[in-house]
Amino acid sequence: GDPTAKQKIIHETVVTAYEQMLSLTRPGVTAEKLFDAGMAVIKKAGFEYSGVRFGHALGLSLAEGFSIAPGNKTLVDEETCLVLHPNIVLPASGDSAIHGDPVMLGKNGAEVLASGKQVGI
C-alpha cells in the first residue's frame, strides 16, 4: 500500500541524514563525527537513536573494519570503501527506514558507487 504521512517523514529524514553524512565523508573524518552528523538530523526531526549503527567499512566481508557508531574514533582514510546507512526504527509502531549507498573515499571526498535512491516514495 501507500506509505503513511509518518512513514514519509521517517524516509525523508533518513535520506536527509544520509546526505548530511555524505557531505562530511572525506579522509580524516572520524566514524563518530559521521554518526553525529546523521544523528543531528534525526534528532531535529524528533526521533531518537535506535541502537543500530549508521554504516560500516567494507572489505572482504560485508562489514569489516569499523562501525559508524557513537564513540567510534576510527579515522576514515583515503581509499576506504564504506557504506553510509542512517536509519530510524520505531519498534512500538513497526515503522522504520534505512537509506544508504556504498562509497569510496578519494583525496577530495566520497564517490558514491551505487545509488540507493528510490522513486515514488
C-alpha positions, 0 to 999 in steps of 0.5 A: 500500500501507500506509505503513511504521512509518518512513514514519509517523514521517517524516509525523508529524514533518513535520506536527509541524514544520509546526505548530511553524512555524505557531505562530511565523508572525506579522509580524516573524518572520524566514524563518530563525527559521521554518526553525529552528523546523521544523528543531528538530523534525526534528532531535529526531526524528533526521533531518537537513536535506535541502537543500530549503527549508521554504516560500516567499512567494507572489505572482504566481508560485508562489514569489516573494519569499523562501525559508524557508531557513537564513540567510534574514533576510527579515522576514515582514510583515503581509499576506504570503501564504506557504506553510509546507512542512517536509519530510524526504527520505531519498534512500538509502531513497526515503522522504520527506514534505512537509506544508504549507498556504498562509497569510496573515499578519494583525496577530495571526498566520497564517490558514491558507487551505487545509488540507493535512491528510490522513486515514488516514495 
